[in-house]
Amino acid sequence: MISCSVRFFLAINFLVFSRIPFFNYGANDKDRMAEISQHSVSTGSGTEADKSQGFLYIFLDEAGNLDFSPTGTRYFILSSVAKERPFNAYKELAELKYDLVELGANIEYFHAAEDNQTTRNRVFDIICKNLAGIRVDSLIVEKCKASQEVRTEECFYPEMLGDLLRHVIECQDLRRFAEIIVFTDRIPVLRKRQAVEKAVKLTLAKKLPKGVRYRVLHHDSKSNSDLQIADYCSWAIYRKWSKSDVRSYNLIAGAVKSEREIFQQYTAVQT
């Protein structure tokens, strides 16, 4: 789901790296960003990246909300869909959209939380036929276990998004790729968009071999069928965790490689 996508872009003015203790933010942001700038434009002459022709695409999505009160969602879930071209589901989703329009529906794009069950069934049918080569990863946050300090948005997003991206990157053979392209849903507030972009770049700069380029692109999910696929996968995982509803999850389970509970060993924080 992209139900919390506005807050999604508050992502990260700071970021924890794998060799830095959890919740200990680096103090040399300017130096890190200078490294990132050089890294992202590097052509990588003479490196493995020059020999690589592949592109790794990572589509990000979230489910749940950031309301830490008793009325908020129990879970907040960040998900990613990593894949390479060709994107075979694109044409099928476009055909389905216009099939539904011809049947009288007024559908602009696919959004799992808002689509009716008949539409969801048909979208999942397409996703299931195109699961080969797709990797889905999720970070599961049981919000009541988060400390008061980490619940602030400027702290919460750097930790959670950084953790998810680190895991996804570490599971890839990066020698195969000339460039990593990360997509998020577009948010009109520039400050928030810049925050999530900084988070993604800091993580990629730390994890990618020298010479491997990367970009962060913000597209309207309405225009990007793969962000819509990420939304459907995220929704299915969220339903499993929040409502013990595995009907949709079972359809994509073969592509789900990880569902990591970041606070699994913690107990609920008393408020």
FENLIN-V136585 format. One record per backbone hydrogen bond with DSSP energy under -1.0 kcal/mol. NH is the residue of the N-H (numbers start at 1). CO is the residue of the C=O. Records with the same first field share a line. If there is no record, write none. Layout:
NH=CO  CO
This chain:
5=2
8=4
10=7
20=17
24=21
32=28
33=29
34=30
35=31
36=32
37=33
38=34
39=35
40=36
47=44
54=176
56=179
57=83
58=181
59=81
60=183
61=79
62=1
63=77
72=69
76=141
77=63
78=139
79=61
80=137
81=59
82=135
83=57
88=86
90=87
93=89
94=90
95=91
96=92
97=93
98=94
99=95
100=96
101=97
102=98
104=101
105=100
114=111
115=111
120=116
121=117
122=118
123=119
124=120
125=121
126=122
127=123
128=124
129=125
130=127
134=131
135=82
136=255
137=80
138=258
139=78
140=260
141=76
143=74  141
145=142
146=143
155=152
156=152
157=153
159=155
160=156
161=157
162=158
163=159
164=160
165=161
166=162
167=163
168=164
169=165
170=166
171=167
172=169
174=172
176=173
177=174
178=54
179=54
180=213
181=56
182=215
183=58
184=217
186=219
193=189
194=190
195=191
196=192
197=193
198=194
199=195
200=196
201=197
202=198
203=199
204=200
205=201
206=202
207=203
208=204
212=209
213=178
215=180
217=182
219=184
223=220
228=224
229=225
230=226
231=227
232=228
233=229
234=230
235=231
236=232
237=233
238=234
239=235
240=236
241=237
242=238
243=239
245=239
250=246
252=249
253=249
255=252
257=136
258=136
260=138
262=140
264=261
266=263
269=144
